[in-house]
Amino acid sequence: MASSPSADSASAPGEGSGRILRLAEEGESAEPPTAPSPAMVVHLYHFPTSLCSQKVRLALAEKGVAWQGTIVNIGPAHEQLQPWYAKLNPRLVVPTLAIDDEIITSSREIIEAIDRRFPGPCLVPPELRDQVTHWIDLQDQLPMRELELAQTKGLTRWLKRWSLGQKRKQLRKLSRKHPVLTEVYRHKLEDIDKLEQAVSGRNATRELVEEIEAVLDGLERHLGEQRWLAGDHYTLADLAWTAVIARLEHIGFARGMAAHRRPRVAAWYLRLRERASWGAMIRRLKVGQALRFYGPAVIKTFLLVWVLKWTIVLGLGWALSQCGG
């Protein structure tokens, strides 16, 4: 199965409380201020930079839930495709949350379960349920995967495309090797095809960008009436959007969310970043982690290119020398 879990934990933030969130780095352990339940074991399968993993880590931090974690490398190694994980999460995505013997594989269901089942601040007040649901629905419908693929440029874009090709090869190989999981792998292959079709052509990219700009305009209008998405209090809607807005900033929409363009969105985003739980979501890869997750595949690929290049150069040189003789 996977490598031995690394322990991560968080303390409950609470806006303006002055409490400091402490997240254990991979391999460390941290004592939470309170335990959610004497007999409850919470284990998260995640990846540091995964958008949906960020939402779940944020929910765990906001509720002050003590948890352990296993990092599933969704980089070129594609550990999420391996049989052990496919049996755990047939959707072949991260995150997956295990609460004792219960397995939850949808990030939305995970954050809702965390709020419902653990003590701490209520993130979906009954009187605001409809509003919270509306805003979570909206961010769920955003084509974030397509947008990320479409917005990348240069070498990063080539690496993403190359990674999709490698994923296809691995899925076909695993399907032949593990026929009991054939349907699971077939569905994932179809998903990759749909993803690439959705971003093919300039028109597709332009439409994706226009969709996001329209959503940001809607947020700007809505936030003119209140401090948070569902009113005067931070809710699960703001939590889910935190990861989305942070990702949009990272992939090219920073200027569109700046104070001179959309001041209300900018002010709201600042409030989100000021929460103590922010550090639980934003997990930059350390140099060692980046080398471990991406290094072997990248080195293998570029070494092959380098060998082929010099084989051709030396071969041409030898051929020319023979002609000259």
Backbone bond lengths (Angstrom), bond angles and torsions (degrees), N, CA, C in turn:
res aa  C-N    CA-C-N  psi(-1)  N-CA   C-N-CA  omega(-1)  CA-C   N-CA-C  phi
1 M - - - 1.454 - - 1.511 109.04 -
2 A 1.326 118.07 -159.48 1.448 120.31 -176.67 1.509 110.14 -70.21
3 S 1.320 114.62 170.39 1.436 119.16 175.58 1.510 109.02 -68.08
4 S 1.306 116.66 164.21 1.452 119.97 -175.39 1.508 110.73 -58.93
5 P 1.366 118.07 138.03 1.443 121.84 -174.46 1.509 111.84 -61.55
6 S 1.321 115.13 145.96 1.444 120.55 171.00 1.509 108.05 -95.51
7 A 1.293 118.82 146.63 1.459 121.46 -175.55 1.506 110.01 -93.62
8 D 1.331 116.85 128.34 1.457 124.13 175.68 1.509 106.32 -127.91
9 S 1.313 117.86 145.92 1.452 119.81 173.71 1.504 110.21 -153.73
10 A 1.332 116.78 161.70 1.444 121.33 -176.91 1.510 109.33 -142.56
11 S 1.330 115.89 153.26 1.451 120.32 174.13 1.508 109.34 -102.99
12 A 1.304 117.52 154.44 1.458 121.56 -176.25 1.508 110.19 -66.84
13 P 1.369 118.11 132.86 1.445 120.31 -176.47 1.516 113.54 -80.89
14 G 1.347 116.67 -77.87 1.446 119.92 -177.14 1.508 109.32 78.95
15 E 1.320 117.77 116.59 1.462 123.05 -174.01 1.513 110.44 -61.96
16 G 1.327 116.53 129.31 1.445 121.70 175.27 1.516 114.36 71.81
17 S 1.298 117.73 9.52 1.460 120.59 -175.15 1.519 111.77 -79.53
18 G 1.329 116.65 -18.43 1.448 120.23 -179.18 1.509 113.43 78.98
19 R 1.320 116.97 1.02 1.457 119.54 178.40 1.519 109.17 -77.59
20 I 1.294 116.50 145.18 1.473 120.87 -175.64 1.512 109.85 -102.87
21 L 1.308 114.35 125.43 1.461 119.64 176.66 1.526 109.06 -73.23
22 R 1.311 116.49 132.26 1.466 120.16 175.00 1.507 108.83 -123.82
23 L 1.310 114.89 114.06 1.465 120.19 177.05 1.511 108.74 -103.25
24 A 1.281 116.67 128.22 1.461 119.18 176.77 1.512 109.71 -73.11
25 E 1.299 115.87 137.17 1.451 119.48 174.87 1.513 108.48 -74.49
26 E 1.306 115.98 166.23 1.459 120.31 -178.42 1.521 110.07 -55.14
27 G 1.319 115.08 128.54 1.448 119.87 178.58 1.511 113.59 93.94
28 E 1.362 118.66 -12.81 1.445 121.31 177.93 1.513 109.69 -95.89
29 S 1.315 115.77 170.77 1.455 120.78 171.84 1.512 107.79 -130.67
30 A 1.324 116.40 152.95 1.450 120.67 179.71 1.511 108.84 -140.96
31 E 1.330 116.75 141.60 1.452 120.40 -179.52 1.512 109.68 -87.64
32 P 1.325 119.25 121.93 1.459 121.20 177.95 1.519 109.68 -75.22
33 P 1.340 117.98 157.20 1.457 120.14 179.57 1.517 112.67 -65.56
34 T 1.327 116.18 -35.09 1.458 120.83 178.61 1.512 108.68 -141.90
35 A 1.321 117.09 152.48 1.473 121.36 176.70 1.513 108.79 -96.89
36 P 1.359 118.15 136.20 1.457 120.34 -177.34 1.517 112.93 -64.47
37 S 1.318 117.39 -34.89 1.450 121.21 -178.75 1.519 107.32 -160.83
38 P 1.339 118.40 136.31 1.469 120.43 -174.48 1.521 114.03 -55.15
39 A 1.333 116.87 -36.69 1.463 119.42 -173.19 1.522 112.66 -109.30
40 M 1.325 117.79 6.51 1.452 120.21 -172.89 1.528 111.66 -91.24
41 V 1.313 116.48 126.76 1.466 122.24 177.44 1.528 108.18 -110.13
42 V 1.308 115.70 124.53 1.468 121.72 -177.97 1.524 108.54 -114.81
43 H 1.327 116.35 122.07 1.463 121.31 -178.24 1.526 109.14 -130.62
44 L 1.324 114.98 126.22 1.463 121.64 -177.19 1.523 110.81 -111.48
45 Y 1.326 116.28 126.26 1.462 123.00 171.21 1.527 106.00 -96.92
46 H 1.326 116.79 118.46 1.468 119.26 -169.43 1.521 110.43 -153.61
47 F 1.337 114.95 179.02 1.459 121.82 173.88 1.524 106.81 -137.62
48 P 1.332 119.63 139.66 1.465 121.39 -172.20 1.519 115.19 -52.47
49 T 1.323 117.99 -44.08 1.468 119.94 -173.79 1.527 113.95 -99.99
50 S 1.316 117.87 5.39 1.467 120.96 177.24 1.529 110.31 -67.43
51 L 1.330 117.01 130.09 1.461 122.34 -177.93 1.525 111.33 -57.78
52 C 1.323 117.16 -49.02 1.466 120.24 -177.59 1.525 111.51 -71.09
53 S 1.321 117.76 -31.52 1.461 120.36 174.09 1.520 110.35 -63.29
54 Q 1.331 116.24 -36.59 1.457 120.50 179.26 1.530 110.97 -63.06
55 K 1.314 116.71 -41.65 1.469 120.02 178.45 1.522 110.85 -59.81
56 V 1.310 116.18 -44.49 1.469 120.58 -176.22 1.524 110.99 -69.35
57 R 1.339 117.61 -43.16 1.470 119.31 177.66 1.525 110.68 -61.35
58 L 1.323 115.62 -36.63 1.458 120.21 178.59 1.531 110.65 -64.61
59 A 1.329 116.88 -42.44 1.467 120.61 179.07 1.529 110.64 -64.22
60 L 1.314 117.30 -42.39 1.459 120.94 178.45 1.524 110.67 -61.59
61 A 1.333 116.50 -39.32 1.464 120.49 179.67 1.527 111.24 -69.21
62 E 1.323 117.03 -43.37 1.465 120.28 -179.28 1.529 111.94 -62.41
63 K 1.316 116.53 -33.09 1.469 120.31 -179.31 1.532 112.75 -91.97
64 G 1.315 117.09 -4.92 1.452 120.41 179.32 1.518 113.51 69.13
65 V 1.335 117.05 35.24 1.462 121.73 -177.19 1.529 110.40 -86.48
66 A 1.318 116.21 128.97 1.468 120.77 173.62 1.525 108.30 -79.13
67 W 1.336 116.55 133.06 1.459 119.11 -176.51 1.521 110.90 -147.82
68 Q 1.305 114.21 160.45 1.457 122.22 172.80 1.519 108.07 -113.54
69 G 1.317 116.57 155.81 1.455 118.49 -176.12 1.508 114.57 -137.98
70 T 1.320 115.40 149.00 1.463 123.41 170.44 1.518 107.74 -121.33
71 I 1.312 116.48 123.06 1.459 120.14 178.03 1.527 109.07 -81.27
72 V 1.323 115.74 124.00 1.462 122.65 176.73 1.527 106.70 -103.11
73 N 1.310 116.81 114.54 1.467 121.42 -174.64 1.532 110.59 -72.70
74 I 1.340 115.69 102.95 1.468 120.12 178.37 1.531 111.33 -92.93
75 G 1.326 115.95 11.34 1.462 120.17 174.64 1.523 110.18 -75.07
76 P 1.320 117.90 -153.39 1.474 120.63 -176.99 1.524 114.47 -57.70
77 A 1.333 117.67 -20.86 1.467 120.25 178.51 1.526 111.63 -72.28
78 H 1.339 116.71 -25.60 1.474 122.75 177.75 1.528 112.52 50.38
79 E 1.322 116.03 52.37 1.458 119.83 179.32 1.524 112.40 -63.55
80 Q 1.327 116.93 -23.70 1.469 120.05 -179.91 1.523 112.57 -66.99
81 L 1.328 117.24 -11.44 1.463 120.74 179.19 1.532 112.19 -91.97
82 Q 1.303 117.29 -12.80 1.457 120.52 -175.56 1.531 111.40 -65.80
83 P 1.330 117.47 148.31 1.471 121.25 -175.79 1.517 114.53 -52.72
84 W 1.331 117.85 -39.93 1.467 119.40 -177.96 1.522 110.69 -60.36
85 Y 1.360 115.88 -38.19 1.460 118.40 -178.92 1.529 111.11 -82.26
86 A 1.330 116.60 -33.59 1.470 120.34 178.04 1.527 111.24 -60.10
87 K 1.318 116.18 -34.73 1.463 119.96 178.04 1.522 111.06 -72.77
88 L 1.321 116.10 -28.01 1.463 121.50 178.64 1.525 110.81 -79.49
89 N 1.337 115.76 -42.91 1.461 121.86 -177.98 1.533 108.14 -138.27
90 P 1.322 118.15 95.11 1.473 121.37 -177.48 1.530 113.70 -63.78
91 R 1.322 117.77 -12.17 1.463 120.14 177.01 1.528 111.24 -79.36
92 L 1.314 116.52 -12.44 1.477 123.32 176.96 1.523 112.12 59.66
93 V 1.307 115.61 41.50 1.463 121.27 178.07 1.529 108.60 -131.81
94 V 1.319 115.69 162.23 1.459 120.79 169.16 1.537 106.84 -109.50
95 P 1.330 115.81 151.58 1.453 128.98 7.54 1.531 112.24 -93.80
96 T 1.322 113.97 170.29 1.458 123.65 167.49 1.523 106.64 -131.36
97 L 1.312 116.72 135.11 1.459 120.58 179.94 1.521 109.87 -116.04
98 A 1.316 115.82 131.23 1.463 121.73 173.97 1.528 108.28 -111.10
99 I 1.330 115.78 120.25 1.458 121.45 173.78 1.518 105.87 -111.60
100 D 1.325 115.37 105.07 1.460 120.88 -168.84 1.535 107.98 55.09
101 D 1.332 118.55 -118.73 1.465 121.03 -178.16 1.523 112.99 -96.58
102 E 1.322 117.58 0.43 1.466 121.12 -179.11 1.527 110.30 -88.62
103 I 1.339 116.47 132.84 1.461 122.09 179.86 1.529 109.09 -111.71
104 I 1.332 116.53 129.00 1.466 121.74 177.81 1.522 107.40 -122.66
105 T 1.338 117.08 128.43 1.471 120.83 -171.29 1.524 114.51 -114.75
106 S 1.311 118.97 -5.77 1.462 122.04 177.87 1.519 108.64 -102.35
107 S 1.336 117.24 127.88 1.469 119.99 -177.09 1.525 111.41 -60.63
108 R 1.321 116.80 -35.87 1.464 118.75 178.47 1.530 110.84 -65.86
109 E 1.317 116.31 -46.22 1.464 119.44 178.66 1.520 110.70 -63.54
110 I 1.329 116.52 -32.81 1.465 120.18 179.84 1.523 110.82 -65.52
111 I 1.342 117.25 -50.80 1.466 118.37 -176.41 1.527 111.13 -66.78
112 E 1.334 116.75 -33.61 1.459 119.29 177.12 1.529 110.90 -68.25
113 A 1.332 116.85 -38.86 1.466 120.74 178.23 1.523 110.77 -66.52
114 I 1.321 116.90 -40.35 1.467 120.79 178.62 1.520 110.30 -59.91
115 D 1.326 117.12 -44.97 1.467 120.06 -179.83 1.526 111.49 -66.41
116 R 1.322 115.68 -39.26 1.470 120.31 -174.90 1.524 112.39 -75.05
117 R 1.331 117.47 -34.37 1.458 120.38 -167.49 1.519 115.50 -101.79
118 F 1.345 116.71 -10.50 1.454 118.49 -177.48 1.522 111.35 -117.81
119 P 1.330 116.41 149.44 1.465 119.48 177.10 1.521 110.83 -68.20
120 G 1.323 115.29 170.88 1.446 119.75 -177.29 1.519 109.95 119.79
121 P 1.313 117.81 -174.48 1.469 120.58 -178.12 1.521 111.42 -61.58
122 C 1.327 116.49 135.57 1.471 121.12 177.56 1.521 109.17 -74.42
123 L 1.320 116.49 120.72 1.462 121.05 -176.38 1.526 113.21 -96.22
124 V 1.334 116.55 -5.97 1.467 120.61 174.06 1.536 107.71 -133.36
125 P 1.333 117.47 78.00 1.462 119.86 177.87 1.528 110.18 -59.96
126 P 1.330 118.58 137.60 1.469 121.32 -176.71 1.519 113.71 -51.11
127 E 1.319 117.13 -39.81 1.467 120.19 -177.02 1.529 112.44 -72.46
128 L 1.352 117.27 -14.02 1.464 121.02 -179.36 1.530 112.19 -111.45
129 R 1.319 116.65 7.81 1.466 120.03 -172.70 1.525 112.48 -56.27
130 D 1.326 117.96 -45.06 1.463 120.64 -177.58 1.526 111.34 -62.96
131 Q 1.320 116.81 -42.26 1.470 120.03 179.52 1.523 111.23 -66.47
132 V 1.329 115.89 -44.47 1.465 119.67 179.49 1.526 110.14 -61.01
133 T 1.335 116.53 -44.41 1.465 121.27 179.63 1.529 110.91 -60.47
134 H 1.332 116.73 -42.25 1.467 120.80 -179.77 1.529 110.98 -58.51
135 W 1.333 117.12 -46.84 1.451 119.87 -175.61 1.524 112.73 -73.58
136 I 1.323 116.52 -32.00 1.468 118.65 175.26 1.529 109.66 -69.85
137 D 1.328 117.02 -39.76 1.466 120.56 176.16 1.526 110.69 -57.06
138 L 1.335 115.88 -44.27 1.464 120.56 -176.25 1.525 111.35 -62.81
139 Q 1.328 117.11 -45.69 1.467 118.00 -179.16 1.525 110.99 -71.34
140 D 1.330 117.65 -28.50 1.469 120.63 176.36 1.528 111.55 -63.74
141 Q 1.323 115.84 -30.86 1.466 120.63 -176.01 1.525 113.63 -84.01
142 L 1.322 117.54 -9.31 1.464 120.06 -179.18 1.529 110.68 -68.56
143 P 1.327 118.03 135.08 1.478 121.68 -178.80 1.526 111.39 -80.39
144 M 1.321 116.56 65.83 1.457 119.86 -173.27 1.527 112.76 -67.79
145 R 1.317 118.28 -39.82 1.472 120.00 179.01 1.523 110.52 -61.87
146 E 1.327 115.44 -46.64 1.468 120.12 -179.72 1.523 110.45 -63.08
147 L 1.317 115.69 -41.36 1.455 120.14 -177.97 1.527 111.15 -65.22
148 E 1.318 116.90 -43.34 1.471 119.97 179.09 1.518 111.39 -61.35
149 L 1.322 116.96 -41.21 1.461 120.34 179.74 1.521 110.89 -68.22
150 A 1.325 116.32 -39.11 1.464 120.62 -177.62 1.525 112.09 -72.39
151 Q 1.336 117.28 -32.77 1.464 121.11 -173.75 1.526 113.83 -83.37
152 T 1.310 118.18 -16.57 1.457 119.20 -179.31 1.526 110.77 -72.52
153 K 1.314 115.25 148.01 1.465 121.05 -177.09 1.526 110.63 -127.86
154 G 1.312 116.01 162.94 1.449 122.94 170.60 1.518 114.45 57.89
155 L 1.344 115.04 -134.20 1.456 121.35 -175.59 1.532 111.62 -63.32
156 T 1.348 116.19 -37.60 1.465 119.55 179.88 1.523 110.70 -62.31
157 R 1.324 116.33 -40.44 1.464 120.18 178.32 1.532 110.57 -64.38
158 W 1.337 115.15 -42.96 1.470 118.74 179.15 1.522 110.72 -61.87
159 L 1.343 117.05 -42.01 1.458 121.49 -179.88 1.526 111.57 -63.39
160 K 1.329 116.53 -39.72 1.467 119.79 179.12 1.527 110.38 -65.31
161 R 1.333 116.31 -44.00 1.463 120.01 178.69 1.534 110.59 -64.13
162 W 1.325 115.82 -43.06 1.454 120.29 178.10 1.523 110.53 -60.71
163 S 1.343 116.10 -40.96 1.463 120.70 -179.69 1.528 111.22 -63.09
164 L 1.338 116.86 -38.12 1.466 119.93 177.74 1.535 110.42 -64.10
165 G 1.337 115.82 -39.29 1.459 119.74 178.04 1.521 111.31 -64.22
166 Q 1.329 115.39 -41.27 1.462 119.86 177.97 1.525 111.14 -65.16
167 K 1.316 115.11 -36.42 1.473 119.47 179.35 1.521 110.14 -64.89
168 R 1.322 116.90 -41.36 1.470 120.67 177.11 1.537 110.86 -58.06
169 K 1.325 115.32 -48.93 1.469 119.41 -179.09 1.525 111.11 -59.46
170 Q 1.335 116.14 -42.76 1.454 119.69 -178.34 1.525 111.19 -67.85
171 L 1.331 117.06 -38.61 1.465 120.35 178.73 1.528 111.31 -62.69
172 R 1.334 116.72 -42.94 1.470 120.16 179.67 1.533 110.69 -65.38
173 K 1.334 115.41 -40.82 1.453 119.83 179.61 1.524 111.33 -65.19
174 L 1.327 116.74 -44.22 1.461 121.20 -179.91 1.525 111.53 -67.42
175 S 1.335 115.57 -34.29 1.465 119.65 179.16 1.524 110.92 -63.63
176 R 1.339 116.53 -40.12 1.466 120.27 178.30 1.527 110.87 -69.93
177 K 1.318 116.13 -36.54 1.455 120.83 -175.64 1.524 112.47 -78.07
178 H 1.342 116.51 -29.02 1.471 121.13 -177.17 1.536 108.85 -128.95
179 P 1.310 117.67 76.44 1.470 121.08 -175.49 1.525 114.29 -58.72
180 V 1.326 117.45 -23.90 1.455 119.71 179.04 1.535 111.33 -66.06
181 L 1.339 116.73 -20.26 1.470 121.84 -179.49 1.529 111.96 -106.65
182 T 1.328 116.88 15.05 1.465 121.02 -176.51 1.529 112.25 -55.22
183 E 1.317 117.03 -45.95 1.470 120.66 -178.22 1.526 111.44 -64.63
184 V 1.307 115.99 -39.62 1.469 120.22 178.14 1.520 110.25 -60.37
185 Y 1.325 116.99 -46.16 1.462 121.13 -178.80 1.532 111.31 -71.54
186 R 1.317 117.27 -34.30 1.461 119.53 177.90 1.526 111.35 -63.13
187 H 1.307 116.59 -43.32 1.467 120.40 178.41 1.531 111.40 -61.19
188 K 1.313 116.46 -37.02 1.465 119.70 179.36 1.518 110.88 -69.56
189 L 1.322 117.82 -38.28 1.465 120.78 176.02 1.524 110.72 -61.48
190 E 1.314 116.95 -42.02 1.468 121.26 177.61 1.522 110.49 -63.29
191 D 1.320 116.42 -37.76 1.460 121.11 179.24 1.525 110.93 -63.69
192 I 1.322 117.45 -40.89 1.467 121.35 178.21 1.527 110.18 -63.85
193 D 1.338 116.75 -42.53 1.466 120.59 178.36 1.530 110.98 -58.95
194 K 1.327 116.85 -44.71 1.469 121.30 -179.68 1.522 110.76 -64.28
195 L 1.327 116.21 -39.30 1.459 120.37 179.48 1.520 111.26 -61.64
196 E 1.326 116.89 -46.36 1.469 119.97 -178.53 1.523 111.47 -68.83
197 Q 1.313 117.54 -37.07 1.462 120.48 178.02 1.527 111.31 -64.42
198 A 1.328 116.11 -34.48 1.465 120.72 -177.06 1.523 112.79 -68.70
199 V 1.326 117.49 -21.86 1.471 119.46 -177.61 1.527 112.15 -113.52
200 S 1.318 117.56 10.84 1.465 120.01 -179.79 1.525 109.74 -79.61
201 G 1.311 115.35 126.01 1.462 120.52 177.31 1.512 112.85 95.92
202 R 1.332 115.00 151.79 1.470 120.77 -178.53 1.522 111.86 -66.95
203 N 1.309 116.86 -35.18 1.462 119.71 -179.13 1.518 111.17 -61.14
204 A 1.327 116.52 -39.42 1.457 120.47 -179.79 1.522 110.61 -63.07
205 T 1.324 116.65 -43.35 1.466 120.53 179.45 1.522 110.59 -64.23
206 R 1.346 116.02 -43.80 1.464 119.63 -179.89 1.524 111.34 -61.94
207 E 1.319 116.84 -39.74 1.466 120.57 179.86 1.521 111.50 -66.68
208 L 1.319 116.74 -37.84 1.455 120.35 177.48 1.527 110.93 -63.46
209 V 1.326 116.51 -44.29 1.461 121.07 179.71 1.530 110.26 -64.62
210 E 1.316 116.92 -42.96 1.465 120.60 179.37 1.532 111.41 -62.39
211 E 1.320 116.18 -36.91 1.469 119.80 178.43 1.526 110.76 -62.74
212 I 1.330 116.68 -43.47 1.459 120.20 -179.81 1.528 110.69 -67.27
213 E 1.330 116.83 -41.30 1.464 119.76 178.82 1.530 110.97 -60.57
214 A 1.313 116.87 -38.32 1.470 120.70 178.42 1.528 110.70 -66.67
215 V 1.326 116.98 -38.87 1.466 120.70 178.27 1.526 110.32 -65.53
216 L 1.324 116.80 -41.85 1.463 120.23 178.24 1.524 111.13 -63.82
217 D 1.327 117.15 -37.00 1.469 120.32 175.55 1.530 110.63 -62.21
218 G 1.336 115.54 -41.66 1.457 119.81 178.51 1.522 112.08 -63.62
219 L 1.323 116.68 -40.82 1.465 120.88 176.87 1.523 110.87 -62.91
220 E 1.319 116.28 -41.03 1.469 120.31 -179.56 1.525 110.73 -61.44
221 R 1.313 117.51 -43.98 1.463 120.72 178.75 1.531 110.74 -65.31
222 H 1.310 116.00 -44.65 1.470 120.37 -175.79 1.521 111.62 -65.88
223 L 1.313 117.57 -40.59 1.456 120.82 -176.10 1.526 112.54 -74.54
224 G 1.303 116.73 -6.55 1.458 119.29 173.89 1.514 112.18 -71.30
225 E 1.314 116.62 -16.02 1.458 121.67 -176.15 1.525 112.81 -100.23
226 Q 1.331 118.65 -16.99 1.457 120.36 -174.57 1.517 110.93 -158.10
227 R 1.341 115.24 167.23 1.456 122.10 -174.81 1.520 112.11 -79.69
228 W 1.358 117.06 -38.09 1.447 122.57 -179.58 1.517 109.08 -122.53
229 L 1.306 117.64 171.49 1.466 120.38 -173.12 1.519 113.43 -62.08
230 A 1.339 117.21 -35.88 1.469 119.93 -176.96 1.528 112.23 -108.53
231 G 1.318 117.99 16.51 1.459 119.51 177.74 1.511 112.30 135.66
232 D 1.326 115.66 -139.02 1.457 120.99 -174.10 1.527 112.96 -91.86
233 H 1.332 117.01 -1.27 1.458 120.13 -176.70 1.522 111.47 -126.31
234 Y 1.320 115.78 144.28 1.458 123.55 175.20 1.526 108.94 -64.04
235 T 1.342 116.33 132.31 1.466 120.97 -178.72 1.535 110.16 -133.31
236 L 1.316 114.65 -177.61 1.455 120.83 177.81 1.531 111.38 -62.05
237 A 1.327 117.29 -25.06 1.468 120.53 177.33 1.526 110.23 -64.48
238 D 1.325 117.37 -47.24 1.469 120.71 177.77 1.524 110.55 -63.18
239 L 1.327 115.98 -38.40 1.462 120.68 179.79 1.530 110.90 -60.36
240 A 1.331 116.53 -48.89 1.466 120.17 -178.45 1.529 111.26 -63.65
241 W 1.325 116.36 -38.13 1.460 120.36 -178.56 1.526 112.91 -74.01
242 T 1.327 117.75 -22.69 1.465 120.16 -179.19 1.524 111.14 -55.61
243 A 1.326 116.11 -49.12 1.467 120.12 -179.23 1.525 111.28 -65.06
244 V 1.332 116.61 -38.32 1.466 120.81 -178.37 1.525 110.74 -66.35
245 I 1.332 116.48 -47.61 1.465 120.28 -179.03 1.530 110.96 -64.10
246 A 1.331 116.38 -39.61 1.462 119.64 177.53 1.525 111.32 -62.37
247 R 1.324 116.72 -39.99 1.460 120.38 179.13 1.531 111.20 -68.85
248 L 1.321 117.39 -39.40 1.469 120.39 177.42 1.524 110.46 -61.22
249 E 1.315 116.32 -40.42 1.463 119.85 177.63 1.530 109.68 -61.00
250 H 1.308 116.56 -39.11 1.464 121.61 -175.30 1.528 112.52 -72.08
251 I 1.342 117.94 -29.78 1.471 119.66 -173.19 1.529 113.04 -103.89
252 G 1.339 117.32 17.92 1.454 117.86 169.86 1.509 117.56 120.56
253 F 1.330 117.82 6.69 1.464 119.67 -178.85 1.530 112.74 -108.32
254 A 1.322 117.20 16.94 1.470 120.94 -177.58 1.528 111.13 -60.27
255 R 1.335 117.22 -44.05 1.461 119.70 -178.70 1.522 110.89 -64.50
256 G 1.325 116.71 -35.60 1.456 120.04 179.95 1.515 113.56 -69.24
257 M 1.344 116.67 -17.79 1.458 120.66 179.00 1.525 112.19 -106.51
258 A 1.338 116.66 7.83 1.462 121.04 -179.32 1.524 110.48 -72.42
259 A 1.316 115.48 160.47 1.466 121.00 -174.89 1.525 112.73 -61.56
260 H 1.331 118.46 -32.09 1.457 119.77 -178.15 1.527 112.34 -77.56
261 R 1.344 116.74 -17.28 1.461 120.14 178.61 1.527 111.82 -97.70
262 R 1.316 115.38 -51.70 1.468 120.88 -178.72 1.528 107.79 -137.32
263 P 1.327 116.96 81.42 1.468 121.30 -173.60 1.527 114.06 -61.17
264 R 1.335 117.91 -33.14 1.465 119.15 -178.52 1.524 111.12 -73.21
265 V 1.335 116.27 -39.80 1.463 119.88 175.36 1.522 109.86 -63.52
266 A 1.339 117.28 -41.71 1.465 121.83 -179.71 1.527 110.66 -61.92
267 A 1.342 117.16 -43.61 1.462 120.96 -179.25 1.529 110.84 -67.08
268 W 1.325 116.34 -39.91 1.477 121.06 177.99 1.529 110.50 -64.59
269 Y 1.313 116.66 -43.57 1.453 121.11 179.35 1.530 110.65 -62.57
270 L 1.326 116.48 -37.81 1.462 120.27 176.88 1.530 110.42 -63.27
271 R 1.319 117.55 -40.92 1.468 120.41 178.03 1.532 110.76 -63.59
272 L 1.324 116.52 -38.09 1.463 120.33 178.00 1.528 110.99 -63.91
273 R 1.329 116.28 -42.83 1.469 120.48 -178.56 1.527 112.18 -70.00
274 E 1.324 116.83 -23.87 1.464 120.70 -178.66 1.530 112.87 -79.77
275 R 1.324 117.29 -12.63 1.458 119.73 178.87 1.529 110.26 -69.06
276 A 1.322 115.69 144.39 1.465 119.92 -178.24 1.517 112.12 -61.74
277 S 1.330 116.71 -25.38 1.470 120.34 -178.16 1.525 113.28 -73.55
278 W 1.314 118.19 -12.23 1.465 121.66 -177.22 1.529 111.89 -52.87
279 G 1.316 117.12 -40.38 1.458 120.59 -178.31 1.512 114.14 -64.75
280 A 1.339 116.61 -21.90 1.461 119.72 177.65 1.513 111.45 -73.15
281 M 1.329 116.18 -27.93 1.462 120.52 -176.27 1.519 111.07 -86.08
282 I 1.301 116.99 -51.14 1.459 121.18 -175.68 1.525 108.83 -80.72
283 R 1.310 116.08 102.93 1.462 121.81 179.88 1.530 107.87 -119.90
284 R 1.313 115.32 90.75 1.462 119.12 177.01 1.527 109.82 -68.57
285 L 1.296 116.60 143.03 1.459 119.78 177.26 1.526 109.73 -71.91
286 K 1.316 115.22 131.40 1.456 119.25 171.61 1.534 108.28 -72.21
287 V 1.317 115.15 163.61 1.468 119.48 -179.08 1.526 110.36 -57.80
288 G 1.333 115.90 -44.79 1.457 119.60 179.95 1.515 112.85 -61.97
289 Q 1.349 116.15 -40.46 1.462 120.25 178.31 1.523 110.93 -65.80
290 A 1.338 116.34 -44.51 1.465 120.20 -179.47 1.524 111.22 -59.79
291 L 1.339 115.81 -42.50 1.461 119.63 178.90 1.526 111.01 -65.52
292 R 1.341 116.24 -38.63 1.465 119.77 -178.71 1.523 111.35 -70.58
293 F 1.348 117.02 -40.38 1.458 120.66 -175.99 1.529 112.71 -77.97
294 Y 1.346 116.35 -38.73 1.462 119.83 -172.26 1.529 113.78 -113.40
295 G 1.339 116.13 -23.57 1.454 120.18 -172.84 1.513 115.84 -54.86
296 P 1.338 118.86 -54.74 1.472 119.29 -175.34 1.520 114.34 -56.37
297 A 1.338 116.78 -44.70 1.463 119.41 -178.28 1.524 111.47 -68.71
298 V 1.338 116.50 -41.03 1.468 120.24 -179.06 1.533 110.17 -66.75
299 I 1.315 116.19 -44.67 1.470 119.97 179.96 1.526 110.63 -62.09
300 K 1.325 115.32 -43.08 1.460 119.98 179.94 1.524 111.17 -60.30
301 T 1.353 115.42 -44.58 1.466 120.43 -178.23 1.518 111.67 -65.54
302 F 1.347 116.30 -49.94 1.455 119.11 -175.62 1.523 111.74 -73.55
303 L 1.328 117.31 -28.28 1.465 119.31 175.08 1.521 110.03 -65.35
304 L 1.328 116.17 -40.75 1.462 120.35 178.14 1.529 110.54 -62.82
305 V 1.341 115.85 -44.07 1.473 119.92 178.53 1.524 109.85 -61.46
306 W 1.343 116.14 -44.09 1.464 120.09 -178.84 1.526 110.69 -62.29
307 V 1.338 117.03 -44.38 1.465 121.13 179.91 1.519 110.81 -62.18
308 L 1.330 116.98 -44.65 1.459 120.75 179.32 1.523 111.13 -62.86
309 K 1.341 114.84 -42.76 1.466 119.15 -179.34 1.529 111.06 -58.44
310 W 1.337 116.19 -50.62 1.457 118.82 -176.30 1.519 112.47 -74.35
311 T 1.317 117.19 -25.46 1.466 119.72 173.93 1.525 109.86 -63.86
312 I 1.349 114.94 -43.18 1.466 119.54 179.25 1.526 110.76 -67.15
313 V 1.354 115.92 -44.76 1.478 119.72 -178.51 1.528 110.50 -61.55
314 L 1.323 115.72 -48.45 1.468 119.10 -178.75 1.523 111.31 -66.59
315 G 1.334 116.23 -35.21 1.455 119.83 178.20 1.516 111.66 -64.99
316 L 1.351 116.16 -42.81 1.467 120.35 177.43 1.529 110.51 -64.55
317 G 1.338 115.07 -39.99 1.465 118.57 179.61 1.525 111.35 -61.73
318 W 1.340 114.77 -43.65 1.464 118.66 179.26 1.518 111.13 -63.98
319 A 1.362 116.08 -41.95 1.473 120.41 -179.21 1.511 110.93 -62.92
320 L 1.358 117.52 -42.25 1.454 121.49 179.70 1.527 111.09 -65.63
321 S 1.347 114.80 -37.96 1.472 117.90 179.91 1.523 110.96 -65.64
322 Q 1.332 116.06 -33.83 1.462 119.47 178.09 1.521 111.06 -68.72
323 C 1.346 114.33 -38.28 1.464 118.22 179.32 1.532 109.79 -66.59
324 G 1.335 116.48 -38.49 1.459 119.98 -179.02 1.522 111.54 -68.58
325 G 1.349 115.93 -27.85 1.471 118.84 -179.41 1.494 110.64 -75.50
